[in-house]
């Protein structure tokens, strides 16, 4: 179980945005992990990405990449 998001994990999440020239200011990543993790659109136009406390991070990130982009209005 993970208690906190690591810097390399944050970088991997931000790479999804960087690869598409999407502003990093549009994403919030809480430092605490919580199951099941996920992507939530906020009222201010930003999204919140919560990293799960358990499971394989890379598999999870692959499964939510599309949700991150859709929440920001990208495909």
Secondary structure, DSSP 8 states (H G I E B T S, - for coil): --SB--HHHHHHHHHHHHTTT--GGGEE--SB--TT-EEEE-TTS-EEEE--SSS-HHHHHHHHHHHHHHHTT--
